[in-house]
């Protein structure tokens, strides 16, 4: 009987301890948040002002001319991807597999390997999927502003589609 009384009182004691611990951690997190706010001050005590969202958007915003140039580059990128897809499909038709690298497409399927126009975009990235001989591939590319109903950003072409995502 005495043991049951001890167990009865032991459980609420543990719960009280846990609640105190939670409250202490919450208080500590508030203290840390306050310290983070103070971290935005310089050694002289003046606060560093951050630019508002409109100022940032103005500096990031492309001019119309820059957008047009980016669209031209994106158009070239899409033409390159289409060219690669056609060359890869023809290679696959002739060899019943996809190449290890795009260099195998030159000179029979491509005159030369197209280079991604600069600035913007990433180097084109061809990847044979599975083990060799490859039966599928992915071809990654990036658009700056988007073109032909394909949005800006990273995309992956495949034998099935110009863009998977």
C-alpha positions in Angstrom: 0.0 0.0 0.0 2.8 2.4 0.9 4.5 1.7 -2.5 1.3 2.7 -4.4 1.2 6.0 -2.6 4.8 6.7 -3.5 4.1 5.9 -7.2 1.0 8.1 -7.0 3.0 11.1 -5.9 6.0 10.3 -8.2 4.0 10.8 -11.4 2.7 14.3 -10.7 6.2 15.3 -9.6 7.6 14.2 -13.0 4.8 16.1 -14.8 5.5 19.2 -12.8 9.2 18.9 -13.6 8.5 18.5 -17.3 6.3 21.6 -17.4 8.9 23.6 -15.6 11.5 22.4 -18.2 9.2 23.4 -21.1 8.5 26.8 -19.6 12.3 27.4 -19.1 13.1 26.4 -22.7 10.3 28.7 -23.9 11.7 31.6 -21.9 15.2 30.8 -23.2 14.0 30.8 -26.8 12.5 34.3 -26.2 15.8 35.4 -24.9 17.7 34.1 -27.9 15.2 35.8 -30.3 15.9 39.1 -28.5 19.7 38.5 -28.8 19.2 37.9 -32.6 17.4 41.2 -32.9 20.4 42.9 -31.1 22.8 41.2 -33.6 21.6 43.7 -36.2 23.4 46.6 -34.5 26.9 47.7 -35.2 29.6 48.2 -32.7 28.7 51.9 -32.4 25.1 50.9 -31.5 23.4 52.1 -34.7 20.9 49.7 -36.3 21.6 48.5 -39.8 18.6 49.3 -42.0 17.6 46.7 -44.5 16.1 47.8 -47.8 12.4 47.4 -48.2 10.9 44.9 -50.6 10.2 47.5 -53.3 13.8 48.6 -53.4 15.0 45.1 -53.7 12.5 44.4 -56.5 13.6 47.5 -58.4 17.3 46.4 -58.4 16.4 42.8 -59.3 13.8 43.7 -61.9 15.0 43.3 -65.5 14.6 46.0 -68.0 12.5 45.3 -71.0 15.6 45.0 -73.1 17.2 42.5 -70.7 14.0 40.5 -70.7 13.9 40.4 -74.5 17.6 39.3 -74.6 16.9 36.6 -72.0 13.9 35.4 -74.1 16.1 35.2 -77.2 18.7 33.1 -75.2 15.9 30.9 -73.8 14.6 30.4 -77.4 18.1 29.3 -78.4 18.2 26.9 -75.4 14.8 25.3 -76.4 16.1 24.9 -80.0 19.2 23.3 -78.6 17.2 20.9 -76.5 15.0 20.0 -79.5 18.1 19.4 -81.5 19.5 17.1 -78.8 16.3 15.2 -78.5 16.1 14.7 -82.3 19.7 13.6 -82.4 19.2 11.2 -79.4 16.1 9.8 -81.0 17.8 9.1 -84.3 20.8 7.6 -82.4 18.5 5.4 -80.5 16.7 4.3 -83.7 20.0 3.3 -85.3 21.6 1.7 -82.2 18.7 0.6 -80.0 20.2 2.4 -77.1 21.2 6.0 -76.0 24.8 7.1 -76.0 27.1 7.2 -73.0 27.8 10.9 -73.7 26.5 13.5 -76.1 30.0 13.5 -77.7 29.0 10.2 -79.4 26.4 12.2 -81.4 29.1 14.2 -83.2 29.6 14.1 -86.2 26.9 11.6 -87.4 23.9 13.1 -85.5 25.1 16.6 -84.6 27.6 18.8 -86.4 28.9 20.0 -83.1 27.6 20.1 -79.5 25.6 23.3 -78.9 26.8 25.5 -76.1 24.4 27.2 -73.7 24.2 30.9 -74.5 25.6 33.3 -71.9 24.8 34.8 -69.5 22.3 32.9 -67.6 21.3 29.2 -67.8 23.4 26.3 -66.9 25.6 23.9 -68.9 23.4 21.4 -70.5 23.5 18.1 -68.6 22.8 14.8 -70.4 22.4 11.7 -68.2 21.8 8.1 -69.4 19.3 6.4 -67.1 19.9 2.9 -65.8 22.9 0.8 -66.6 24.6 0.7 -70.0 23.2 0.3 -72.6 20.9 3.1 -71.7 17.2 2.8 -72.6 16.2 6.2 -71.3 17.8 9.6 -70.7 17.3 12.9 -69.0 18.6 16.2 -70.4 18.7 19.1 -67.9 18.6 22.8 -68.9 17.6 26.1 -67.3 15.6 29.0 -68.7 16.0 32.5 -67.5 12.6 34.0 -68.2 10.7 31.2 -70.0 9.6 30.7 -73.5 7.1 28.6 -75.5 4.9 28.1 -72.5 7.8 26.7 -70.5 8.4 28.7 -67.3 11.7 30.1 -66.1 13.9 27.7 -64.0 15.4 24.2 -64.2 13.8 21.7 -66.5 14.5 18.2 -67.6 13.8 16.8 -71.1 13.4 13.1 -71.8 12.5 10.9 -74.8 8.9 11.5 -73.8 8.7 15.2 -73.2 10.5 18.6 -73.7 10.0 19.2 -70.0 9.3 16.8 -67.2 9.0 19.6 -64.6 
